[in-house]
């Protein structure tokens, strides 16, 4: 007598497959029943307001538009060339890595830490040296420039 080719695991897999198919059909029927067909073009339209948000109301044609000059638009990174350095500050070098060429200076007045790069030094510095420096907005924040040892 030959043994059946269908094993228990095959039967279970077939049951699961049929169950998934049934659930999929039920979801499809539910979606069809709840579908909102027949929307007009105005109901489907979306508008973008002056702040870039999507709205369903069209823009007001009487509202005054702001004019932006072409030269005011900056593409890419921030415009650092036009930034002016602030007043001269005094501080102490808290960390400086000579092999990598950067460090940090702690301002004596505000106690804030300011980044310094070796290209902004007038003379070599080490940790715990007292220095005078000016600050300038860099790409990632405040940077010390014109650093001089006291």
N, C-alpha and C positions, 0 to 999 in steps of 0.2 A: 504494500500500500504506500503510495507516495505522500510525502509530507507537503502541506500547503506552503506555497511560496511567500505568502503574506505573513509577516511577523507582527508581533505586538507593536513594535516601534513604528513600523510602516503604517499600521492602522491609526496610531496616535497622530502621526504626521499628517495623514489624510484628513482626520477629524479637525485638526488645527487649521489646515488649509481651507477647508470648507467653512469653518467658523469665521475666518478672516474675510472670505469672500462675501459671506452673509452680512457681516458688519459693514463692509464697504458698500454693499448695495443699500443698506439702511441709511448710511450717511448720505449717499447720493440722492436717495428719495427725499430725505429731510432738507437737503440743500435746494432741491427743485421746488419743494413745497414753500420754502421761505424766501425764494428768489423774488427780487423786486424788479420785475420787467416793465418796460414801457416808460422809463424815465425820459424826460425831455432833455434837450441839449443844454438848456439853462440850468437844470438841476445837476447835470454832470460837470458843468464848468467849475474850474477853480481859478482863483486870482491870487496874485502875490502883492502884499501891501508894501508900503515904503520901508518897513523894517525887515522885509524878506520873509514874512510869515505867510502861510497859505490860508486864504479865507474864501468864503463862499459869496461874499458881497463884492460887486465890481468897484473899482476905484472911483472916487468922486472927481469928475472932470473940472469942477470949480475950485478944487483945492490947489493951493500954490505949490509948485514943485521947487525943490532946492536945486540950485545950479552948482555943480562941482567942476572946478577948473582942472584941466588936464595935467597941469604941472604939480597940482597938489597930490595926485595919486602916486604912491610909492609901490613899486613892484619888487618882490623879493624881500630881502632883509631890511631892517630899519635904516634910515638915513643917519649914519653916525658922523659923517663928515661935517655937517653943520652944527654939531653940538659944541657948546663952549665949556671949557673946564671951569669948575667952581673955585672958590677961594682956597688959599694955601692952608693945609691942615698939618697937624703934627701927630705922630703916632709911633708905635713900636712894632717891629716885625715879629709876629707870633710864630710864623712857619715860613721857611723858604727852602725849596728843593733845588739845588744848583744843577743837578743832572737833568732835571726836567724843565727847569727855567721858570718856575712860577712859585708863588707863595701868597701869604695873606698879611695884611697890616691892620692892627687894631687902632682905631682912632682914639686919641686920648680924651677928646671932648664927648663924643657921642657913644663911645665904646662899641661902635659897629665894626665889623670885619670887612675889609675891602680887598678885592683880588688885585694882585700885582704880577705882571709878566716881566721877564728879564729885558725885553725890548724897551720898557719904560724906565729903565734905571740909568742914572748918569754915572754911577760908580757901583762896584759890586757890594752887595749887602749880605748879612748873615742874620740868624735868629737873634732876637733881643737887641738889635740895633735900633737907635732912635733915628727917625727919618722925618723929612717934610715932604709932602706930596700934594698933588691936586687930583681931584676926581673927575671922571668923565663917564657918561653912560656908554657902556659897551654893548655888545650884542646880547650878552646874558645878564647884564646888571652893571653895578658900579665897578669901575676899574681905576686903579691908581696910575697916574701919569706924572712925568717930571719928578721922579722919586730921587731925593738927595739925602745922603747920610749927614747927620748933624754931628 
